Amino acid sequence: MTLSLGVDTGGTYTDAVLIRDERDVIASAKSLTTRHDLAEGIGKAVEAVLSEAKVSPSDVTLASLSTTLATNALVEGQGGRVALVLVGFREGDIERHGLADALAGDPSILVEGGHNYAGSEGKPLDEATLRGWLTVHGPEVSGFAVAAQFATRNPAHEQRVMALIQELTGKPVSCSHHLSSKLNGPKRAMTAILNARLIGMIDRLISRAQERLGELGVTAPLMVVRGDGALISSSFARERPIETILSGPAASIVGARWMTGAKDALVSDIGGTTTDVAVLRDGRPAIDPDGARVGPYRTMVEAVAMRTSGLGGDSEVHFISEGLQGGVTLGPRRVLPVSLIALDDPKVVHDALDQQLRNPTVGEYDGRFVRAVPGLRPVGLEERERVLLERIGDKVHPLGDVLRTRIEQKALRRLVERGLIQVAGVTPSDASHALDKVDAWDGDAARKSLEIFGRRRTGSGNMLAVDPKNMAQIIVDQLTAQTVGALLETAFAEEDGDFGGTPEALARHPMMMAGLGQHRGLLRIDAALNIPVIGLGASAASYYPAVGERLHCQMDLPEHAGVANAVGAVVGRVTIRKSGTITSPSEGRYRVHLLDGPQDFVDEDEALICLEDVLRKGAFSEAEQAGAEEIQVVVNRDVKTAMAEGREVFIEAELLVEASGRPRIATV
């Protein structure tokens, strides 16, 4: 018998499931995610699920972890302070390709060097300039990202830069050629930045998770879900944390397929921070050919083709004052629900809410609170950020008591982005408490905060809502509308045919809205989603029936929808993909681009055999390191040729090797 333990750390809850012989879910449990130390929430969820199943921790033969930590960090702009080294790029590339936005004020440098398309050195690497810069900036960052021009054709300069950084700083380095074998240097640089930003965060998560599981007596090997739904070893995930972006959502797709057996459907997973939508076609999620996109960032990470939006149960509710009616919009940032932070310090929260209810007008910060995340050691804070963090200390505060001047709002935002503090405010989770759909936290605090929020005045001079339940329904209706929009965007993006607009514009087109409303006038307009939706997430049962009604489609809510990510964490396979390229710098020469530099051949078949052999060995070895057994290898060759003067001429060849196997289990 095999007993698989799946764990998923979400923005609000940590889920755990036990699956016997890859067939039956025998127990499931939830615990609040503990942001200051995710291992605490993991431990509580695992203890609960083992207790429910009445099994010994030593009986577990496989443990696997999926997490929204990396995804949420990128959506919310969090992560460590990093530095970027660009080799051989042009002035302006940092601004032109969005790298400055991703750096968000972190240091960067352009140094001479790099290679050309054929893999030959363009200019020598300027080591002297780099050494001086590293001496200045090395101490102030947690890691480095390195990208060199055409590093996938010849990685020598990236490798040398990595050696210098490790020699002079000892800090972790993310090289772009380790993360992707494809061209597009700026996109590889973006991927390297995000990987470097996540290294410390994911390393802490995995280390603490393994430590906590060991304390509980679970000795099975720990796997981690990758962004394409495949499993990798924990050590592999530590080196390439960027590959865990969309880990949680990818696990949910795998779990949805396993639980429902669906072949064609939209899968929508609502968490605390994001809603993730993907398409199942013939039982398989598609891989995004352009690389995973999370929030504003497009990476070169292989991941399921998924649209992620900042919409969840804990999305921040924003007041819209424009127009006579006013209204609300949700996200993209997550805040702590007021009903949740009230559990930390009920007296502070209720005293503040009661006072705000007695005030004649609503203040800018009313209904909002702040606390520091304990146990973190901030690095590289500006003076204003340091002072504000010290003022917050280790207590819960009304936000208006902490901010002394408007200029401190920027410092507050930076502390939130660094993951050092958390802000609480009104969320859909609070609305669910006020509507008596949920009773997990402090419902009275939720109702008070909603009453305060509803007292805001619209353009007509009237209050936004007459009572807490009315305010709660406005928020839930908005969540329904934004979820419908996210599903329609995905449907239009994947639909065959040209409808004359972007998916975003088409999803919100007045004609589409009229069709969903089944308009009847001189025209009869009907619109509906033509495939089922599988609704996942702890709050899916609360929110998604209304979404199905609005889209006039079948809404499937599986029995274990609330723990789908944890289910998907242990029913996947270990899969490693390796790709490589052969170019032809001149007629009769075939250049194989390898990690240790280009290698030339005079025979096409010999070049293809060489590259395939290297990729096979690399994929097989990494699959073993990633925890696979019973490994199978599949090779796909794409040889591009052209006709010239009546004969076929070799242009380029790309090889993709996929090694796949079952996750290795412990013997008990």
N, C-alpha and C positions, 0 to 999 in steps of 0.2 A: 504494500500500500504506500502511495505517496501522499504527503500532506503538505500543501503549498500555502504559505502565508503571504498575502498581498497587502501592502500598506501604501496609502496615498496621503501625502501632506498637502492639503489645500489651503487657501487663504484663511478660511474660518475653521473648518473641521479637518481632523486627521481620521481617516477610515482604515479599518483592518478587516480582512476576510480570511477564512480558511476554506480551501477547496480540496476535496478528497478525490484522488485518482483522476484529476483534471475533468471531473464530471459534475460534482455536486458542491454547491455552497453550503457548508454545514454550520457556519456561524458568521456573523458580521457585527461590528461594533464601531462606535464613533467616540471621538474625544475632541475637545476644543484644541485647535492648533495653538501651540505656545510659541509665539514669534520670537521671544528672546532666546529660546532654546527649543528647537523643534523636536529634539529627542524626548522631551518630557511628554508632549502630546502623543508621540509615537509609542512610548512606553505604556501610557495609560490605555491607548486603543488596543495594543497587543495583549496587555494583561486582561482586558475585558473580553476580547474574542477568544482567548485561550480558556478563560473561566467559563464562558458560555458553552463552548464545545466540550468542556471537561476533558481536555487532552494535555499531555505533558509537553513543555517547550522542547524537550529533546526529541519528540516525535516529528517535529517539523523537518522536512527534507529539502525545502527550498524556500528562501525568503526573497521577496522582490519589492522594490520601492519605486513608485511613480511620484512625481512632485510637480506642483505648479510654481515652485520657488523661483526657478530661473525665468519662466514666462512672466510671472507677476513682477519680478524685479525689473525686467526690461520695460514692461508696460508702464510701471510706476517710476521709471528713471532711477532705480536704486542700484547699488553695487559699490565695489571698492574704487578708490581713486587710482587711476592707471596713467601710463604714459605711452605715447605712440611714436614709433620710429619708422619713418617712411624712407625707403632707399630708392633713388632713381626716379622719383616722381617730380612733377612740375610744381612751381609756385602756383598757389590757388587751388590745387587739387583737394586740399583739406576742406575748403569752403565749398567748392564746386560739387563735391560728391556727398555732402551731408556728414562728413566725418567730424566737423567742428561741433555739430549738434550732438552727436553721439558722445564726444569727449566732454561736453558741458563744462568747459573751463579747465579741464585737465591738460597737462603739458604735452607738447608734440614737437618733433623736429624733422626737417627734411635734410637728408644727407646725400651726397653724390654716390653713385654706384648703380647697381642693377644690371640686367641682361637684356638682350633683344629677343625677338620672337623665336629665333633659331637656338637660343640658349647660350650664345656667345656673350662675353662680358662687354657691356656698353662703356662703362667707366669704372676705374678702380674704386673700391670702397674707401670713403673718407673716414678712416678710423680715428684720426687725431681729433677732429671736431666732435665725433660721437663720444670719445672718452671724456672730454671736458664737460659736455652736456650731462652725461651720466653722473659725473661727480656732483653736479649741482642738484639734479632732480631725483637721483636714485633714492635718497632717504625719505622723500615725501610721498611716495606712491607705494601701493601694495603689489603691483605687477606691471609688466610691459607687454605691449602688442607690437609685433614687427611684421612689416609687409614690404617686400622688394619687388621692383618692376620685373615681370616675367619670372617670378620665383618658381612657378610650376614648370617652367622650361629648364631652369637651373637654380636650385635653392642655395647655392654656395654663399651668397652674401647674407641671406637670412640666417644661415647656420653660423656664420662668423659673428654677426651681430648678437645672436643668442649667446654665443660663447663669451663675448665681451661683457654683456649684461650680467651673466652669471658670475663671471670673474670679479667684476667691480661692485656688484650690489647683492648678489645671492638671491635676488627676487625671482619669482616665477615668470616665465616668458611664454607667450602665445605666438607662434610663427604661423603665418597665413598658409604656407604650403603643407603644414601638418593638418590643417582643417579642411582644405579643399584642393583638388588637383586640377581645377578648372581655371581658365583665364578670367580676366576682369579683376585687375589689381585693387581698385578702390573698394570693390565689394568684398574681396578677401580681407582688406584692411579693416573694414567694418566688422566682419566676422571675428577677426583677431581682437579688436577692441572689446567687443562684447564678451568674448571668451575670457579675456584677462580680467574683466570686471567681475565675472562670476566665479573665478577660481576659488577665492577664499570662502565665499558663501557656500558653494556646493561641497567643498572639502570639509567644512565644519559640519554640514548636515550629515554627510556620509560617515564621518568619524564618530560623531555623537550617536548616530543611529546604530552603527555596529557595536559601539560600547554599551548602549542601553539594551540592545537585543542580547548581548553576551551576559549582561547582569541578570536578565530574565531567564537565561538558560537556553536561548535559541542559538545553536551553533552552526546551523545550515549556512551555506555560502549566500552572500547578499548580492543580488542583481539589481540593476537600475534600468528603468524604461527609457529608451531613446525617443527622439522626436518622430521617428517613423513607426513607432510601435514595437520595434525589436528590443530585445533585452541585451544588456552589456554588463560586464562585471563592474563592481564598485571602483576598482582601481582604474579601469578604463575611463569611467565617468569622471574621476578626479582629474585626469589629464585633459579631458575635452568636455568640460561642463557645458559648453555651448550646445553640444549635441543633446542635452537634456531639455532644451527649450521645446515647448509643446509636448513634454513628456507626459504630463497629466492628461491633456486632451487626447494624445495619441492612445494612451492606455484606455481612455473611455471609448474610443472607436473600436478597439480590439474587444473590450468588454461588451459593448453593445451587440456586436456581431455574435459573440459567444452566447450571450443571454437570449437573443431573439431569433438567431438563425436567418436574419433578414439579408436579402441580396441587394435590393435597391431601396435606398432610403436616405433622407437627410438625418444626420445625428446632431442634436443640439444639446450641449452640456453646459448648464449654468452653475457656476461656482460662486464664491464670495466676491471675486475680483473681475472675472471675465466670463463671457459666453463664447463658446467655441463651436463652430458649425463646420461639418464636413459631409462629403457625399460618399455613400457606399454604392459602388457599381459592381454587380456580379459578386457581391460578398467581400470586395477588397477596397480599402481606401486608396485613393490615388496619391502618388508622391508628387509634391509640388516641383515642377521642372525648373522653376526660377529660384528655388531655395526658400526656406521658411521665412515668413514675414510675421513679426510680432510688433504690434503697435506701429510706430513710424519706421521701424528698421527692417530692411530686406537683407537677409543673410545668405550664405552659401551652404547652409546646413540642410542635409536631406531630411525632410520631414513630411508628414501627411499634408496634403493640400487642404488647408484649413483657414477659415477666416476667423480671426480672434478680435473681439471687440471688448472695450472696457465697460462691460455691463454685467453686473452680478448682484447677488443679494445684499452685498455691503457697498454697493456703489454710492458715491456721494450724490445727494440730491441738491440740485441747483435751482434757485428761484428765477423765473423769467418774469420780469416786471413789464416788458413791452406789451402793448395791446391792452384792450379793455378787460379781457378775461384773465390775462396772465397765465401762468402755468409752471411746469417743472421740466427739467431734463436730468438724465442720470449719467454718472461717470464722467470721464473714464477712470478717475482715481478711486481707489478704495479708501474708506474711512472705517473706523470702528463704530459699530452701531451704538447709539446711546444706551440701549437696553443691555448691551454687553459690558460697556465700561462701568455701568452702574453697579455691576457685581463686584468690581474691584474696590470701590469706595462709595457705598450707597449714600452716606451722609453728605459728602461733598457734592455729589451729583444732584441729589434731590433738593438740598438746600439752595443750590444755584438755580435749578429749574423753578422752584417755588418763588424765589425772589424775582426771576425774570417774568414769571406769570403775573406778578403784582405790578410790574412796571407798566406805565401807560402806553409805551411804544416798544417795538422790537428793536433791540440793539444789533449791530453788525455781527457780533460774535455769540449772540444768544443761542443756546442749544448746542454749543460746541465745547469740547473739552480736549485736553492734551495730556499726554504722559510720555515719559522716556522709556525706551526699551532697555531693560536692565541687562547688565553683564557685557555690554559692548565697550570697546576701547576706541574712541574716535581718534582719527589721524588726519592732520592737515586741515583743521578747522580754522576759519577766519575768526577774528576777534569777536565780532558781533554774534556769530554762531556759537562760539564757546560760552559767551556770557549768557545767552538765551538758554543753552542747554543746562548750565549750572543753576539758573533761576528755576527751571522746571524740576530739577533734582529727581527724587524717586517717588514723587506723589502725583496724584491726579489733580488737575487744576481746571477751572473754567478758562477757556481760551482768552477771554477778555481780561482776566487777571494777570496773564503772563505777558501779553504784548503791550509794551509801553508806548511805542510809536509805530506809525504806519510803515516806516522803513524796515522794521523788524519782520515784516511779513516775508520779505525775501529770505532772511536768515531762517525763518520757520520752514519755508518751502525747501530750502537746501537740506535742512536737518531731516525732513520727511523723506526726501529723495535718497539720502544716505542711509535710510533705515534706522536712524538713531532715535526718532520720536514717532509717535502715532497720534493722529488727530481723530477725535470722535465727532460724529454728527448724525443727522437724520439719514436713514437708509431704507431700502425696501424691506430689510429684515425687521426694522422697527414698525413699518407699516403692517407687516404680517402679524406682529404681536398685537397691534391695536385692533386688527380685524379678527382676532381670536383664532387665527390659522396656526399660530405657533405660540408655545408657552415656555420655551427653553430658558429665557433670560428674564429681565425685569420689565414686565409689561407696563407697569405704572410709569416708569421712566420714559418708555417709548411714547405713551399717550401724552405725557406732559410736553415732550420735545416736539411732537407733532402739532399739539395745540399752539405752541409758540411759533412754529414754522408757518402754520396756517393763518396767523394774524398779520402776515405781511400784506401790504396793500398793492392791489393791481392798478392798472392805468385808469380804471373807472373809479378808483378810490375805495372800492370794497375790499374786504378781507378775502384772501385766496381761498380759505375754507372755513366753514361755519363751526366745525368741531373736529376732534382728532380722527374719527372714523372717516369723515368726508375727505380729510387731508390724506389719510392712508389710501383710500380708494383712488384718488388722483395719482398717487405715486405708483400703485400697482397697475393702473391703466396705462401709465407711461411706460412701465417696464414691458407690458404686453406689446405696446406699439413698437418699441425699439427692438424687441425680440423678433417680431414679425418682419421688421425691416432687415435685420441680420439674416434671417432665413431666406427672404426674397433676394437679397444681394447675392448670396451663395448660389441660389437657383439660377439667377440670370448669368452669373459668372461661368457656370458649368453648362448652361443650355446651348444647344447648337442653334446657329442662326444669328443674324444681325438685327437687333431691335432698335438700332438708331440711338444708342446712348450708353453711358457707363452703367454697370450694375447698380451703383449707388443711386444714380438719377432715376433709373427705371423702377427700382424698388419703391421709390417715393413719388412716382409720377401720378398726377391727378387721375389719369385714366385707370391706373392700377388700383388706386384707392377707391374709385367709383366701382370697379369690378368686384373688389372684395366686399363692398357694401351692397352688391347686387342691385345696381342702379336700374330703375325702371322709369322711363320717360318716353320721349320720341325714340330714344335708343334703349336697347336692352344690353347691359354690359355685365358679364360674369367673369370672374377670375378666381382661380383656386390653385393650390399646390397639388400636383398630380401624382406625387409619391408620398408614402407615410413619413412622419417625423418620429424619431425615437428620442424621447425626452429624458435626459439624464441629469443627475444632481440632487442634492438633498432637498432643494426647494422646488424641484420640477413638478411634483404633484400639486403644489399650491398655485403655481403660476401657469403651467403649460396647457391645462385644459382650455383656458380662454384663448391661448395662441392657436390651438387646433381649430377652435370655433371660428376665429377670425380668418384663418387660411382655408377653411372648408376642407380639411384633410384629416386623414386618420392620424391620431396621436397615440403612439405606443409608450406606455410608462411601465417598463419591466419591473418585476418584483424587487430586484436589487438595484434599481436605478440610482439610489442614493449612494451606492458604493461601487459604481461601475468602474471607476478608475482603479480601485484596489483589485477588482476582479481581473481587469485587463492587464494588471501588473504581473500576473503569474500564469496567464494562458498564452503568452506570446512565445516567439522563438528568438534565438540569438542569430542575428544576421549582420554580416560585415560586407560592405561593397568597396571595391578598389577599382579605380579607373586610371588609364594611362594613354599617352598619345605618341604616335610616330609621325614625324614630319619629313619632308624631303627638301633639304636646303639647296640641293642641286640635282640634276638628273643623274639617276643611278646611285644616289646616296640616300640611305634611310636612317634617320636619326631617332633613336629611342630615348625619351626623356625620363631619366631615372633619378632617384633621390640623391645618389652619389655623383650626379652629373650626366650630361648627354653621352650616348654611345652610338657610334656610326657603324652601319653595315652596308655592304654592296649588294646584298640579296634581300628582297622583300620578305620572303618566307622566314629567313633566319631572324630578321628584325621582329616579326610577329611572334615567332616562337620564344624569343628572348623576353619580350614584354609580357607575354602570357605567363611564362614560367615565373617571372618576378612577381606579377600580380597574384597568381595562384598561391605561391608560397606566402606572400604577405597577408592575403585574405585568410588563408587557412590558419596561419600563426596567430593573427589577431582574433579570429573566431575562438581559437583555443584559449587565448588570454582573456577573452571576454566571457568565458565560462561555458562554451559549447561542447557538446559531444555528438557523436554520430553525424559528423559534418559532411555535407554534400556541397560540391562546387559547380557552379554554372558559369559558362563564359559566353559573352556576346561580343562579336566583332562587327565594327562598322567601318568599312574601308571605302573611302571616297576617291573616285577616279574621274577623269575627264577625257574626252576624245580630242586629240590634237594631231593634225596631219594624218588622219586615217588610222591612228593607233591609240590604244588606251594608256593613259599616263596617270601614275600614282600621285595623289594630292596629299592625303592625310588619312590616318587610321586612328580610331578610338576603340579601346577595349574596356569592357566592363566585366569584372569578375565578382560573383556573389557567392560567399560561403555562408551556409546556413545550417544550424543544428539545434537540437533540443538543449535547454539549459541543464548544466550538470547538477545533479542532486546529491545530497548527502546520504550516506548509508547509515541506517539506524538499527 
